[in-house]
């Protein structure tokens, strides 16, 4: 009997071999936004490891939208061509290829996390990584000592919307099956949604309807530009976890509007408005964000993806089997074990002697023979 986690799913014209998704996780290893060998090898191993969908990291639609100097970009055809070989490899090895389109907003032009995760310092500037002007819905810096963003004008918003559309066209030409619009973790579109960072007094601020306006305009433009047969995901921070910030009710209202626009899946994360993008403002426990995906799916009917400390195959399978989410994102656990999906398939297999069919043929035949030796020898014990 096949575990629910490993039942195929069809999203528009795209079929996923299972419900395991590798979510976007920035590598900060591009040069001038161009994908290189690191990206091909890094993402390719997840396809070889059995994942159903691999979504590449936050990819900036304009140069100024990068989080760091090491971020991927897709603001030119050359960027799309470099990404195409990654998409080709993923699909050739059984995974669907996804790309997250992003603009970092007031969190742009900063250090890589392992260099301090703060404003660019003299050390980065000395090696040529100079700051650039940044933008946001309102001129509110991330914190004391950070760059102050310029408030975006209505004409700026039109230009940015056009940049997202151009990026979607390039992603299609590069062969991606899925695009995900990044509206989470304190980046540009999230800061439009949150009342803590959007203090505008025009049509793009104020009440919930005004704050949702620009993110919804971008989502609508992407849905119109992206081929009808290809799914569109949106990643959100379901709650800010800060007093006066976004609530789950806000996210449910947004999800209903996104569903009406033709968005296919809501990727439900949380937090990140201030501080690190991965700084949760709610208590971390296994599956600590699954409830957000469950609530959106139940209340709006929009398909969802759950993420957040999902580490065990039984845990992941239960999320799908119980109808709490349609897809399960396995991020850092897959960094630790790129073969997580194939191992999970084997662990959940009901057969008495599960084989290695989920592995690439080049590895599976070796592993089958190794398994026979281990079965004959028994567990290893020190002499």
C-alpha positions in Angstrom: 0.0 0.0 0.0 1.5 3.3 -1.1 1.8 6.0 1.6 -0.2 9.1 1.0 3.0 11.2 0.9 4.0 9.2 -2.2 0.8 9.4 -4.2 1.2 11.5 -7.3 -0.6 14.8 -7.5 -1.6 16.9 -10.6 -1.5 20.6 -10.5 -3.0 22.0 -13.7 -0.9 20.2 -16.4 2.0 19.5 -14.1 2.2 16.1 -12.4 4.4 15.6 -9.3 5.6 12.1 -8.6 5.0 12.6 -4.9 4.1 15.3 -2.3 7.7 16.0 -1.1 8.8 19.5 -2.0 12.3 21.0 -1.5 11.4 24.6 -0.6 13.5 27.6 -1.5 16.6 27.9 0.7 19.1 30.7 -0.3 22.6 29.6 -1.2 24.1 33.1 -1.5 26.5 31.7 -4.1 25.7 33.4 -7.4 28.0 35.8 -9.2 26.2 38.9 -10.4 23.0 36.9 -10.0 24.0 34.1 -12.5 23.5 30.5 -11.5 26.7 28.4 -11.6 27.9 24.9 -11.0 27.1 25.1 -7.3 23.4 25.5 -8.1 23.3 22.7 -10.7 24.9 20.2 -8.3 23.1 21.5 -5.1 19.6 21.3 -6.6 20.2 18.3 -8.8 21.0 16.1 -5.8 17.4 16.6 -4.5 16.0 15.4 -7.8 18.3 12.3 -7.7 17.1 12.0 -4.0 13.5 11.5 -5.0 11.7 14.8 -4.3 8.6 15.5 -6.3 9.2 19.2 -6.7 12.4 21.3 -6.2 11.9 25.1 -5.9 15.0 27.1 -6.4 15.8 29.9 -3.9 14.6 33.5 -3.9 15.5 34.8 -7.4 15.5 38.6 -7.7 13.4 40.1 -10.5 15.7 43.3 -10.5 19.3 43.7 -9.3 18.2 45.9 -6.4 15.9 43.2 -5.2 18.6 40.8 -4.1 19.1 40.1 -0.4 22.8 39.9 -0.8 25.4 40.2 -3.6 25.3 36.3 -3.8 21.6 36.0 -4.6 20.3 34.5 -7.8 18.6 36.8 -10.4 16.4 36.6 -13.4 16.4 40.2 -14.6 18.0 39.4 -18.0 17.9 36.6 -20.6 21.4 35.6 -19.6 20.2 34.9 -16.1 17.3 32.7 -17.5 19.7 30.8 -19.7 21.9 29.9 -16.8 18.9 28.7 -14.8 17.7 26.6 -17.7 20.3 23.9 -17.3 19.2 23.5 -13.6 15.6 23.1 -14.7 16.5 20.7 -17.4 18.5 18.5 -15.0 15.7 18.4 -12.4 13.1 17.4 -15.0 15.4 14.8 -16.6 15.7 13.1 -13.2 12.0 13.0 -12.3 11.4 16.1 -10.3 9.3 19.1 -11.3 11.3 22.4 -11.5 10.2 25.4 -9.5 11.5 28.9 -9.2 10.8 31.5 -6.5 10.4 35.1 -7.8 11.4 37.7 -5.2 12.2 41.2 -4.2 13.9 41.7 -0.9 12.6 45.3 -0.3 14.0 46.8 2.9 16.0 43.6 3.5 18.0 44.1 0.3 21.7 44.9 0.2 22.8 43.1 3.3 25.4 40.5 4.4 25.2 36.8 3.8 24.0 35.1 7.0 27.4 33.5 7.8 29.1 36.9 7.5 26.8 38.5 10.1 23.3 38.8 8.6 23.4 42.6 9.1 24.2 45.7 7.0 27.1 45.5 4.7 30.3 46.2 6.6 33.7 47.6 5.6 34.9 44.0 5.1 32.3 43.3 2.3 32.7 46.8 0.8 36.5 46.3 0.6 36.0 43.3 -1.6 33.7 45.3 -3.9 30.3 44.4 -2.5 29.0 48.0 -2.1 25.5 48.8 -0.8 22.8 50.0 -3.3 19.7 52.0 -2.7 16.7 50.0 -1.4 12.9 50.5 -1.5 9.9 49.5 0.5 6.2 50.5 0.9 7.1 53.0 3.6 10.5 54.6 4.5 11.0 52.4 7.6 14.4 50.8 8.1 14.7 47.3 9.4 16.4 48.5 12.5 18.8 51.2 13.8 21.9 51.3 11.7 20.3 49.7 8.7 19.7 51.4 5.3 16.6 53.6 5.1 14.5 52.5 2.2 12.9 55.0 -0.2 9.1 54.8 -0.3 7.9 53.4 -3.6 5.8 55.7 -5.8 2.8 54.4 -7.9 5.0 54.5 -11.0 7.7 52.5 -9.2 5.0 49.9 -8.4 4.0 49.6 -12.1 7.7 49.1 -13.0 8.1 46.4 -10.4 5.0 44.6 -11.5 6.4 44.7 -15.0 9.7 43.2 -13.7 7.9 40.3 -12.1 6.0 39.6 -15.3 9.2 39.7 -17.4 10.8 37.3 -14.9 7.9 34.9 -15.3 8.3 34.9 -19.1 12.0 34.1 -18.6 11.2 31.4 -16.1 8.9 29.8 -18.7 11.5 30.0 -21.5 14.0 28.4 -19.1 11.7 25.4 -18.7 10.4 25.8 -15.1 7.1 24.0 -14.3 6.2 26.1 -11.3 6.8 29.7 -10.1 6.3 30.8 -6.5 5.8 34.4 -5.6 7.6 35.3 -2.4 5.4 37.3 -0.1 6.9 36.2 3.2 9.8 36.7 5.7 10.0 40.5 5.7 10.7 40.9 2.0 8.9 43.4 -0.2 5.5 42.0 -0.6 5.2 40.9 3.0 6.0 44.5 4.1 3.0 45.7 2.0 0.8 43.2 3.8 1.8 43.9 7.4 0.4 47.0 9.2 3.7 47.3 11.0 5.7 48.1 7.8 3.0 49.6 5.6 2.2 53.1 6.7 1.1 54.4 3.3 -1.9 56.8 3.0 -2.7 56.0 -0.7 -4.6 53.1 -2.2 -1.8 50.7 -1.4 -1.9 51.2 2.4 -4.3 51.7 5.2 -6.8 48.9 5.9 -6.4 45.2 5.0 -7.8 45.8 1.5 -5.3 48.5 0.7 -2.4 46.6 2.1 -3.3 43.6 0.0 -3.7 45.6 -3.2 -0.1 45.5 -4.6 0.6 41.9 -3.7 -2.7 40.9 -5.3 -1.9 43.0 -8.4 1.4 41.2 -8.8 -0.2 37.8 -8.3 -2.8 38.7 -10.9 -0.2 39.8 -13.4 1.8 36.7 -12.9 -1.2 34.4 -13.4 -2.0 36.2 -16.6 1.6 36.0 -17.8 2.3 32.4 -16.7 1.0 29.7 -19.0 -2.5 28.5 -18.0 -1.2 24.9 -17.7 1.5 25.7 -15.2 0.8 26.2 -11.4 1.4 29.4 -9.5 2.4 29.2 -5.8 2.6 32.0 -3.3 4.7 31.9 -0.1 3.4 33.9 2.9 4.2 34.5 6.5 0.8 33.4 7.9 1.4 35.5 11.0 4.0 38.1 12.0 4.0 36.9 15.6 4.4 40.6 16.7 1.9 42.8 18.5 -0.1 44.7 15.9 1.2 42.6 13.0 -0.4 40.2 10.5 -2.8 37.6 11.9 -4.1 34.4 10.6 -7.4 36.1 9.8 -5.5 38.5 7.5 -3.9 35.5 5.8 -7.2 33.7 5.3 -8.6 36.9 3.6 -5.5 37.0 1.4 -5.8 33.3 0.6 -9.4 33.7 -0.5 -8.4 36.5 -2.9 -5.5 34.6 -4.3 -7.6 31.5 -4.9 -10.1 33.7 -6.9 -7.1 35.0 -9.0 -6.1 31.4 -9.9 -3.3 30.8 -7.5 -2.9 27.1 -7.0 -1.0 26.6 -3.8 -0.3 28.7 -0.7 3.1 27.9 0.9 2.5 28.7 4.6 5.5 29.9 6.6 5.5 32.6 9.3 7.5 35.4 10.9 10.6 37.1 9.5 9.2 40.7 9.4 12.1 41.9 11.6 15.4 40.2 12.1 16.4 37.1 10.2 14.1 35.8 7.6 14.0 32.4 9.4 13.4 33.9 12.9 10.2 32.4 14.0 8.1 34.5 16.4 6.1 31.5 17.5 7.2 28.5 19.6 9.2 26.1 17.5 8.1 22.5 17.7 7.9 19.6 15.2 5.6 20.8 12.5 5.0 24.1 14.2 3.6 25.8 11.1 1.4 23.0 9.8 -1.7 24.5 11.5 -1.5 27.5 9.3 -1.6 25.3 6.1 -4.5 23.3 7.6 -6.5 26.4 8.4 -6.1 27.9 5.0 -7.0 24.7 3.3 -10.1 24.2 5.5 -11.4 27.7 5.5 -10.7 28.7 1.8 -10.4 25.5 -0.1 -7.0 26.6 -1.5 -4.4 23.9 -1.7 -1.5 24.3 0.7 2.0 23.4 1.4 3.2 22.8 5.0 6.7 23.6 6.2 8.6 23.9 9.4 10.5 21.2 11.3 9.0 18.3 9.4 11.7 15.7 9.9 10.2 12.2 10.0 8.5 10.3 7.1 5.6 9.2 9.4 5.1 12.8 10.4 5.1 14.0 6.8 2.8 11.2 5.6 0.3 11.9 8.4 0.0 15.6 7.3 -1.1 14.6 3.8 -3.2 11.5 4.9 -5.1 13.6 7.5 -5.8 16.3 4.9 -3.9 19.0 6.7 -2.0 20.0 3.6 -1.5 18.9 0.0 2.2 19.1 -0.1 5.0 18.9 2.5 8.1 21.0 2.3 11.3 19.3 3.7 14.1 21.9 3.8 16.9 21.6 6.3 16.3 17.9 6.8 17.0 17.5 3.1 20.1 19.6 3.4 21.3 17.0 6.0 20.1 14.1 3.7 19.5 14.9 0.1 18.0 11.4 -0.3 15.4 12.1 2.3 12.5 11.5 -0.1 13.8 8.1 -1.3 14.6 7.1 2.3 11.1 8.1 3.4 9.5 6.1 0.6 11.4 3.0 1.7 10.6 3.6 5.3 6.9 4.0 4.6 6.7 1.0 2.2 4.3 -1.6 3.6 6.1 -4.4 1.8 8.0 -6.9 4.0 11.2 -6.4 1.9 11.0 -2.9 0.4 13.5 -2.4 -2.4 15.4 0.5 -3.9 13.1 1.3 -6.8 12.8 5.0 -5.6 16.6 5.4 -6.0 18.2 6.3 -9.3 19.0 3.2 -11.2 22.7 4.0 -11.0 22.6 3.8 -7.2 19.8 1.4 -6.6 21.5 -1.7 -8.0 24.5 -1.1 -5.8 22.3 -0.6 -2.7 20.3 -3.8 -3.3 23.5 -5.9 -3.2 24.7 -4.0 -0.1 21.4 -4.8 1.6 21.8 -8.5 1.1 25.3 -8.4 2.6 24.1 -6.4 5.7 21.1 -8.8 6.1 23.6 -11.8 6.1 26.0 -10.1 8.5 23.6 -8.5 10.9 24.2 -5.1 12.7 27.8 -4.0 12.9 29.3 -4.2 16.4 32.7 -3.1 17.6 35.2 -5.9 18.2 
